[in-house]
Amino acid sequence: MDVTGILDEHKNRFKSIQVERLVPVEFDLGLMACFDVNMIDEAQLRASQKARDTYLHELSREGAQLMINELFSLPTTVDEDSVYATLPAIRTVLPREKPAPKEKPMTRWEKFAKIKNIQNKKKSRMVYDEEKAEWRPRFGFKGVNNDDQKPWLIEVPGNADPYDDQYKARREEKKERIDKNARRAQRNFEENLAVEKGMKPRDMRKRELQSALVLSKGSTASMGKFDDKLAGEPKVKGLKRKFDPLVKNSDKEKSNNMEILNRVSKGETKAAGVVNVRKAQRAINNAKRSKKQEK
């Protein structure tokens, strides 16, 4: 029985792995990328939808075949599970989307450790608990660091009140440690911010305190004029408030009140904002009351 025709038909169903290009394709196997600079047939792109899709599909298949051929030419290592190819170093330099991050300033502890030559030893995240015979996180949820907060028996210290709740004392102590670490983190952040601005941390804190002091002056009616002065407090400029005299000329007061009344009746507004109608009504009532008293 001659099966040559059947074999040829079966062979023609599969594409050849050999792909020819007029211009050699460049590869960067470190990024698993290939760069094909050959011209695209514009006539195929302007053809019918079916012909265009067939052309693009064939072009993509050939590009993927070229990449696979190069990957299979790399040195490989055989493992129990599979075969792995060793990729070469990256040759294409890709531009960064954002600028490179600046070097992070060292904290106080990092500076101290550098002076004393203290090496930072990274601990594993999981710890084996011999009592429960299981691996548990070192910190966080179900961590071994929480075991000292839930003992079934706590010895009362000799200098402590025997009626005090030692469990509550341990919880408060842990909360104080967390707050202390948060304050230290905030202090390190402020010091690093001052270094980035080219200032000393002490000078920056001093300037922030002076700014807060100036803002607090505006909380009083006198704008801080009659507040107690602090030692070494700088003199603040520009904080002035003008008060109208208590005793005014009757003609001037009458003209001011009539002007307010006209604006309210006509529905006009000031340039700075809407007129306070309630305040204007009080002024009119006061003007009428003063006229009655004069008569």
Salt bridges, closest charged atoms under 4 A:
ASP36 OD2 - ARG21 NE 2.93
GLU42 OE1 - ARG46 NH2 3.44
GLU58 OE2 - ARG61 NE 3.65
GLU62 OE1 - ARG21 NH1 2.74
ASP129 OD2 - ARG136 NH1 2.69
ASP147 OD2 - ARG136 NH1 3.06
GLU173 OE2 - ARG177 NH1 3.87
GLU191 OE2 - ARG108 NH2 2.67
GLU233 OE2 - LYS217 NZ 2.99
ASP244 OD2 - LYS248 NZ 4.00
GLU259 OE2 - ARG263 NH1 3.12
